[in-house]
Amino acid sequence: MLLSVALIMISGLIAGYLLSRIGLPYIIGMLLSGGLLGPHVLNLLDVNILLISDDLRKIALIIILTKAGLSLDIQDLKKVGRPAILMSFLPALFEIASYLIFAPYLLGINLIEAGIMGAVIAAVSPAVVIPKMTRLIEEGRGTNRRIPQMLIAGSSADDVFVIVVFTSMLSLASGGEFGLGSLSKIPVSIVTGIILGIILGYTLVRFFKAFHMRDTVKVVIILSLSFFMVTLESALEGSLPMSGLLAVMGLAIAIYEFYPVLAGRISLKFGKMWVFAEILLFVLVGAFVDFKQIIASGFMMLLLLMIGLIFRLFGMFLCLVKTPLNLKEKIFCMFAEIPKATVQAAIGGVPSAMGLRCGSSVLAMAVLSIVVTAPIGAFLIDFTADKYLEKDPSKI
């Protein structure tokens, strides 16, 4: 397994560097290196690391969500208001609707299967969006309109909405019930997750002020509690809906609100951890890409993916109606809704594992969405950020 970790790190760094040198997003290199190392091409990765890849990707996601929360000012979110709330569900809802409308005609699947596919594909990738928005916050670019903060909040809640819809669709496909009770889990999971995170964050602040310890130890404690909250989400499944990832965000935001000096210090440590976690995340996502499956998926799946993105971008545009953002800033926000990676990699294979008829189609679509949208979305975010977003004069 150690050899596999070494291969992941070295190949991810080299491929990312080479792609960035020719003007492409470095994560394309990481995805390609993972595809090359993975079981579908050279098969150089230890099977044990592939078996725990889901947990490793989740750890990477927790690290970047925590870093984002440690730089997210609630006052900024209050000033953003309505758009951030709408972003948590409206773009994804439009994208899922597009699959319900077009997937049965293009792919020959039924409505429930189309809903499952739409729910898998509809999530934006926080692992792509959040690091880029965090960098923009640090640079002061777009912060005068709270654009990076709005996109961080929206992309985090968007995943919660999509995953709850996905589990509800799976329940319906396997003979369970689907109705208002299932849909009510969405706001409940959001509220309970945020409340739990804020309570733990406030408690930690009181603890850190009462007992002196190194910042590194504080980071270990924060990470351990974050792992606990994500695990608690699964343990409470069926009794109390709770979003572990939003709880992680809530904990970090609470530390920023109640102890901003500490938040600034440990945010730097999480930033250093992200250098390692980012490579691990995207190389492992790439390792599950089956290029033969992409070639076999054909034109219809690509067409469906493009239609879904058009619907999503229209939903995002509606979120920004009657906001002070100018046209260029709205276009940037719409581009930030394109990348897909982590959620698709995490749940794309679930329908197939359950033996559902649509399983292979959903997995192929998930793979295609990662390969197409992650690099294109990342490139468009980087390309337009400097051109379309104003920089805070105090950061110049």
Secondary structure in CASP SS format (residue, H / E / C, confidence):
PFRMAT SS
TARGET T0000
AUTHOR 0000-0000-0000
METHOD secondary structure of the structure
MODEL  1
M C 1.00
L H 1.00
L H 1.00
S H 1.00
V H 1.00
A H 1.00
L H 1.00
I H 1.00
M H 1.00
I H 1.00
S H 1.00
G H 1.00
L H 1.00
I H 1.00
A H 1.00
G H 1.00
Y H 1.00
L H 1.00
L H 1.00
S H 1.00
R H 1.00
I C 1.00
G C 1.00
L C 1.00
P C 1.00
Y H 1.00
I H 1.00
I H 1.00
G H 1.00
M H 1.00
L H 1.00
L H 1.00
S H 1.00
G H 1.00
G H 1.00
L H 1.00
L H 1.00
G C 1.00
P C 1.00
H C 1.00
V C 1.00
L C 1.00
N C 1.00
L C 1.00
L C 1.00
D C 1.00
V H 1.00
N H 1.00
I H 1.00
L H 1.00
L H 1.00
I C 1.00
S H 1.00
D H 1.00
D H 1.00
L H 1.00
R H 1.00
K H 1.00
I H 1.00
A H 1.00
L H 1.00
I H 1.00
I H 1.00
I H 1.00
L H 1.00
T H 1.00
K H 1.00
A H 1.00
G H 1.00
L C 1.00
S C 1.00
L C 1.00
D C 1.00
I H 1.00
Q H 1.00
D H 1.00
L H 1.00
K H 1.00
K H 1.00
V H 1.00
G C 1.00
R H 1.00
P H 1.00
A H 1.00
I H 1.00
L H 1.00
M H 1.00
S C 1.00
F C 1.00
L H 1.00
P H 1.00
A H 1.00
L H 1.00
F H 1.00
E H 1.00
I H 1.00
A H 1.00
S H 1.00
Y H 1.00
L H 1.00
I H 1.00
F H 1.00
A H 1.00
P H 1.00
Y H 1.00
L H 1.00
L H 1.00
G C 1.00
I C 1.00
N C 1.00
L H 1.00
I H 1.00
E H 1.00
A H 1.00
G H 1.00
I H 1.00
M H 1.00
G H 1.00
A H 1.00
V H 1.00
I H 1.00
A C 1.00
A C 1.00
V C 1.00
S C 1.00
P H 1.00
A H 1.00
V H 1.00
V H 1.00
I H 1.00
P H 1.00
K H 1.00
M H 1.00
T H 1.00
R H 1.00
L H 1.00
I H 1.00
E H 1.00
E H 1.00
G C 1.00
R E 1.00
G C 1.00
T H 1.00
N H 1.00
R H 1.00
R C 1.00
I H 1.00
P H 1.00
Q H 1.00
M H 1.00
L H 1.00
I H 1.00
A H 1.00
G H 1.00
S H 1.00
S H 1.00
A H 1.00
D H 1.00
D H 1.00
V H 1.00
F H 1.00
V H 1.00
I H 1.00
V H 1.00
V H 1.00
F H 1.00
T H 1.00
S H 1.00
M H 1.00
L H 1.00
S H 1.00
L H 1.00
A H 1.00
S C 1.00
G C 1.00
G C 1.00
E C 1.00
F C 1.00
G C 1.00
L H 1.00
G H 1.00
S H 1.00
L H 1.00
S C 1.00
K H 1.00
I H 1.00
P H 1.00
V H 1.00
S H 1.00
I H 1.00
V H 1.00
T H 1.00
G H 1.00
I H 1.00
I H 1.00
L H 1.00
G H 1.00
I H 1.00
I H 1.00
L H 1.00
G H 1.00
Y H 1.00
T H 1.00
L H 1.00
V H 1.00
R H 1.00
F H 1.00
F H 1.00
K H 1.00
A H 1.00
F C 1.00
H C 1.00
M C 1.00
R C 1.00
D H 1.00
T H 1.00
V H 1.00
K H 1.00
V H 1.00
V H 1.00
I H 1.00
I H 1.00
L H 1.00
S H 1.00
L H 1.00
S H 1.00
F H 1.00
F H 1.00
M H 1.00
V H 1.00
T H 1.00
L H 1.00
E H 1.00
S H 1.00
A H 1.00
L C 1.00
E C 1.00
G C 1.00
S C 1.00
L C 1.00
P C 1.00
M C 1.00
S C 1.00
G H 1.00
L H 1.00
L H 1.00
A H 1.00
V H 1.00
M H 1.00
G H 1.00
L H 1.00
A H 1.00
I H 1.00
A H 1.00
I H 1.00
Y H 1.00
E H 1.00
F H 1.00
Y C 1.00
P H 1.00
V H 1.00
L H 1.00
A H 1.00
G H 1.00
R H 1.00
I H 1.00
S H 1.00
L H 1.00
K H 1.00
F H 1.00
G H 1.00
K H 1.00
M H 1.00
W H 1.00
V H 1.00
F H 1.00
A H 1.00
E H 1.00
I H 1.00
L H 1.00
L H 1.00
F H 1.00
V H 1.00
L H 1.00
V H 1.00
G H 1.00
A H 1.00
F C 1.00
V C 1.00
D C 1.00
F H 1.00
K H 1.00
Q H 1.00
I H 1.00
I H 1.00
A H 1.00
S H 1.00
G H 1.00
F H 1.00
M H 1.00
M H 1.00
L H 1.00
L H 1.00
L H 1.00
L H 1.00
M H 1.00
I H 1.00
G H 1.00
L H 1.00
I H 1.00
F H 1.00
R H 1.00
L H 1.00
F H 1.00
G H 1.00
M H 1.00
F H 1.00
L H 1.00
C H 1.00
L C 1.00
V C 1.00
K C 1.00
T C 1.00
P C 1.00
L C 1.00
N C 1.00
L H 1.00
K H 1.00
E H 1.00
K H 1.00
I H 1.00
F H 1.00
C H 1.00
M H 1.00
F H 1.00
A C 1.00
E C 1.00
I C 1.00
P C 1.00
K C 1.00
A C 1.00
T H 1.00
V H 1.00
Q H 1.00
A H 1.00
A H 1.00
I H 1.00
G C 1.00
G C 1.00
V H 1.00
P H 1.00
S H 1.00
A H 1.00
M C 1.00
G C 1.00
L C 1.00
R C 1.00
C C 1.00
G H 1.00
S H 1.00
S H 1.00
V H 1.00
L H 1.00
A H 1.00
M H 1.00
A H 1.00
V H 1.00
L H 1.00
S H 1.00
I H 1.00
V H 1.00
V H 1.00
T H 1.00
A H 1.00
P H 1.00
I H 1.00
G H 1.00
A H 1.00
F H 1.00
L H 1.00
I H 1.00
D H 1.00
F H 1.00
T H 1.00
A H 1.00
D H 1.00
K H 1.00
Y H 1.00
L C 1.00
E C 1.00
K E 1.00
D C 1.00
P H 1.00
S H 1.00
K H 1.00
I C 1.00
END
